[in-house]
Amino acid sequence: MAADTSPTIVWLRDDLRVADNPALNAAVERGGDVVVLDVLDDESDEVRPIGSASRWWLHHSLTALAADLDALGAGLTLRRGPAEKVVMAVVDEVGAGAVHWNRRYGKAREVDARLKTALKDRDIEAVSHAANLLFEPWTVQTGSGGPYGVFTPFWKACLARDEPRAPLEAPASIPGRAVEGDDLDSWELLPTAPDWAGGMRDEWTPGSTGGRERLEQLAEERLADYHRRDEPGFEVTSQLSPHLRFGEVSPYQVWHRLRDGLSGLAAKNHAKFLSELGWREFSYHLLFHNPDLATVNYRREFDAYPWNDPHDAGLARWQKGRTGIPIVDAGMRQLWHIGWMHNRVRMITASFLTKNLQIDWRVGEEWFWDTLVDADEASNAASWQWVAGSGADAAPYFRVFNPVLQAQKFDPRNEYVARWVPEEGTDDYPEPMVDLKESRQAALDGYEAVKAAKNRA
Ligand SMILES: Cc1cc2nc3c(=O)[nH]c(=O)nc-3n(C[C@H](O)[C@H](O)[C@H](O)COP(=O)(O)OP(=O)(O)OC[C@H]3O[C@@H](n4cnc5c(N)ncnc54)[C@H](O)[C@@H]3O)c2cc1C
């Protein structure tokens, strides 16, 4: 029988890289031409349209990826529309015999499952690969065979398994097949009126090259100071999150880059850093088993919480960084300016919204979804629920962050606040929009309804 040299489609999603991309390597190994396809899907019911800051990132990430693919001999085909329809249309256009992709783990996997069935019904090979998580969510199970709901035993179980595989080299060349597609500019991913992305341009280099630079900086410099990761004024965290979110860098590449050659404090901080990657894995574990994580309370008794009306409670002041609480305002302005916020401050701002203003965590999750360049369907939803108290392994609801004490502890020299709220202490800066003590008590009173619902259940 003659070898099948029909073209293969590689359908890219959250894996915008040429190295350590199992779907791409498998397509090249199969033989025949390779069509590399990216689809902007704002239409499928199961796919959450990405937010404004992520759109900015995506534009630049695709530009970088297209250059990397060109250098290997393949182009990047862009199409817009519901993914199942679009992929099938490209299959027909080129007479593809196979479609490969790397897995995703939220609701959108229903799209992938339907497409796989439809392709197989037509005798077209449809293969999904593990690429974006170190441990496939369904393979990590409790002793009784269920999903984990607590981080520590989850991560212990992961670490007890075989070490994650080594990252794959990029193909030496790709026999690319040109297919007509959209012009990236026609997707209108960049802000124009106004162009609010200046701070992001200064801060970030979207794409694998920028991601690799962050990884090197982590290994060579930042990891040695990582024990100070909770201090927002001191830049020691990796800032790899948007690169991981868009798959420009894979967790396998991160894991293996940090595996050998560390010494001193960097070696000491290594396990802590890996456990942060573990939180990413845990968030995906939760999302896989709870596809509605961004909209439904993980702990259902929180359905009874009497949230305030967001507009009456001052949502706009929180969004604009005008609450009158300096560390909260600093975080919200950092977010607006560079599309990223330090983890400690994400916790403080989220706690302020859900507890001191008693605004539903879903409202905050949506704002972060729109404004973060690393907005991630698993980590964002899981973290918001964690802070609100409704999530898995969440801090007890009554542990309300006091933002003033948090700032004293983690920004003792006021460096972070001074950078983002230079007018603090002048007449231009507003008074606190709520009394912290009273609003904390109001939050705890609201929690009584949750406790009552739990007791009834
Ligand atoms: C309310 C709230 C919302 C959040 N939303 C997101 C989000 O949309 N996307 C996102 O990637 N992270 C989110 N996080 C988690 C965390 O704040 C960021 O991952 C981290 O700040 C990214 O900075 P870094 O890359 O320098 O982190 P590092 O400390 O260098 O950590 C390395 C990597 O580990 C992962 N990671 C670290 N901490 C966490 C965590 N707590 N949960 C899950 N993964 C983690 C990230 O991929 C990160 O890049 C959120 C946290 C909170 C409290």
The ligand as an SDF file (V2000), in Angstrom:
LIG
                    3D

 53 58  0  0  0  0  0  0  0  0999 V2000
   -7.5880   36.6960   42.3240 C   0  0  0  0  0  0  0  0  0  0  0  0
   -6.4740   36.0050   41.5660 C   0  0  0  0  0  0  0  0  0  0  0  0
   -6.5700   35.8440   40.1930 C   0  0  0  0  0  0  0  0  0  0  0  0
   -5.5520   35.1810   39.4880 C   0  0  0  0  0  0  0  0  0  0  0  0
   -5.6790   35.0320   38.1220 N   0  0  0  0  0  0  0  0  0  0  0  0
   -4.7070   34.3770   37.4340 C   0  0  0  0  0  0  0  0  0  0  0  0
   -4.8050   34.2070   36.0280 C   0  0  0  0  0  0  0  0  0  0  0  0
   -5.7840   34.5870   35.3840 O   0  0  0  0  0  0  0  0  0  0  0  0
   -3.7820   33.5890   35.3760 N   0  0  0  0  0  0  0  0  0  0  0  0
   -2.6840   33.1100   36.0500 C   0  0  0  0  0  0  0  0  0  0  0  0
   -1.7880   32.5530   35.4150 O   0  0  0  0  0  0  0  0  0  0  0  0
   -2.5860   33.2260   37.3900 N   0  0  0  0  0  0  0  0  0  0  0  0
   -3.5540   33.8500   38.0970 C   0  0  0  0  0  0  0  0  0  0  0  0
   -3.4200   33.9990   39.4600 N   0  0  0  0  0  0  0  0  0  0  0  0
   -2.3060   33.3210   40.1550 C   0  0  0  0  0  0  0  0  0  0  0  0
   -1.0210   34.1560   40.3450 C   0  0  0  0  0  0  0  0  0  0  0  0
   -1.3250   35.3980   40.8870 O   0  0  0  0  0  0  0  0  0  0  0  0
   -0.2350   34.3410   39.0390 C   0  0  0  0  0  0  0  0  0  0  0  0
   -0.0540   33.1180   38.3910 O   0  0  0  0  0  0  0  0  0  0  0  0
    1.1390   34.9380   39.3390 C   0  0  0  0  0  0  0  0  0  0  0  0
    1.0160   36.1740   39.9930 O   0  0  0  0  0  0  0  0  0  0  0  0
    1.8970   35.1320   38.0310 C   0  0  0  0  0  0  0  0  0  0  0  0
    3.1170   35.7580   38.2620 O   0  0  0  0  0  0  0  0  0  0  0  0
    4.4780   35.0040   38.0170 P   0  0  0  0  0  0  0  0  0  0  0  0
    4.4680   34.3560   36.6840 O   0  0  0  0  0  0  0  0  0  0  0  0
    5.5500   35.9830   38.2930 O   0  0  0  0  0  0  0  0  0  0  0  0
    4.4250   33.8890   39.1500 O   0  0  0  0  0  0  0  0  0  0  0  0
    5.5560   32.9510   39.7590 P   0  0  0  0  0  0  0  0  0  0  0  0
    5.5250   33.1260   41.2300 O   0  0  0  0  0  0  0  0  0  0  0  0
    6.8380   33.1400   39.0870 O   0  0  0  0  0  0  0  0  0  0  0  0
    4.9850   31.4910   39.4760 O   0  0  0  0  0  0  0  0  0  0  0  0
    5.3400   30.7180   38.3270 C   0  0  0  0  0  0  0  0  0  0  0  0
    4.0980   30.2580   37.6130 C   0  0  0  0  0  0  0  0  0  0  0  0
    3.3120   29.4230   38.4340 O   0  0  0  0  0  0  0  0  0  0  0  0
    1.9170   29.6600   38.1880 C   0  0  0  0  0  0  0  0  0  0  0  0
    1.2990   30.1680   39.4150 N   0  0  0  0  0  0  0  0  0  0  0  0
    1.8890   30.8890   40.4020 C   0  0  0  0  0  0  0  0  0  0  0  0
    1.0230   31.1280   41.3990 N   0  0  0  0  0  0  0  0  0  0  0  0
   -0.1410   30.5590   41.0430 C   0  0  0  0  0  0  0  0  0  0  0  0
   -1.4160   30.4550   41.6650 C   0  0  0  0  0  0  0  0  0  0  0  0
   -1.6760   30.9640   42.8810 N   0  0  0  0  0  0  0  0  0  0  0  0
   -2.4030   29.7990   41.0090 N   0  0  0  0  0  0  0  0  0  0  0  0
   -2.1770   29.2520   39.7850 C   0  0  0  0  0  0  0  0  0  0  0  0
   -0.9750   29.3120   39.1510 N   0  0  0  0  0  0  0  0  0  0  0  0
    0.0230   29.9570   39.7710 C   0  0  0  0  0  0  0  0  0  0  0  0
    1.8410   30.6910   37.0770 C   0  0  0  0  0  0  0  0  0  0  0  0
    1.7180   30.0000   35.8430 O   0  0  0  0  0  0  0  0  0  0  0  0
    3.1820   31.3890   37.1850 C   0  0  0  0  0  0  0  0  0  0  0  0
    3.6100   31.9630   35.9870 O   0  0  0  0  0  0  0  0  0  0  0  0
   -4.4340   34.6660   40.1880 C   0  0  0  0  0  0  0  0  0  0  0  0
   -4.3420   34.8460   41.5830 C   0  0  0  0  0  0  0  0  0  0  0  0
   -5.3490   35.5170   42.2590 C   0  0  0  0  0  0  0  0  0  0  0  0
   -5.2300   35.6740   43.7590 C   0  0  0  0  0  0  0  0  0  0  0  0
  1  2  1  0
  2  3  1  0
  2 52  2  0
  3  4  2  0
  4  5  1  0
  4 50  1  0
  5  6  2  0
  6  7  1  0
  6 13  1  0
  7  8  2  0
  7  9  1  0
  9 10  1  0
 10 11  2  0
 10 12  1  0
 12 13  2  0
 13 14  1  0
 14 15  1  0
 14 50  1  0
 15 16  1  0
 16 17  1  0
 16 18  1  0
 18 19  1  0
 18 20  1  0
 20 21  1  0
 20 22  1  0
 22 23  1  0
 23 24  1  0
 24 25  2  0
 24 26  1  0
 24 27  1  0
 27 28  1  0
 28 29  2  0
 28 30  1  0
 28 31  1  0
 31 32  1  0
 32 33  1  0
 33 34  1  0
 33 48  1  0
 34 35  1  0
 35 36  1  0
 35 46  1  0
 36 37  1  0
 36 45  1  0
 37 38  2  0
 38 39  1  0
 39 40  1  0
 39 45  2  0
 40 41  1  0
 40 42  2  0
 42 43  1  0
 43 44  2  0
 44 45  1  0
 46 47  1  0
 46 48  1  0
 48 49  1  0
 50 51  2  0
 51 52  1  0
 52 53  1  0
M  END
$$$$
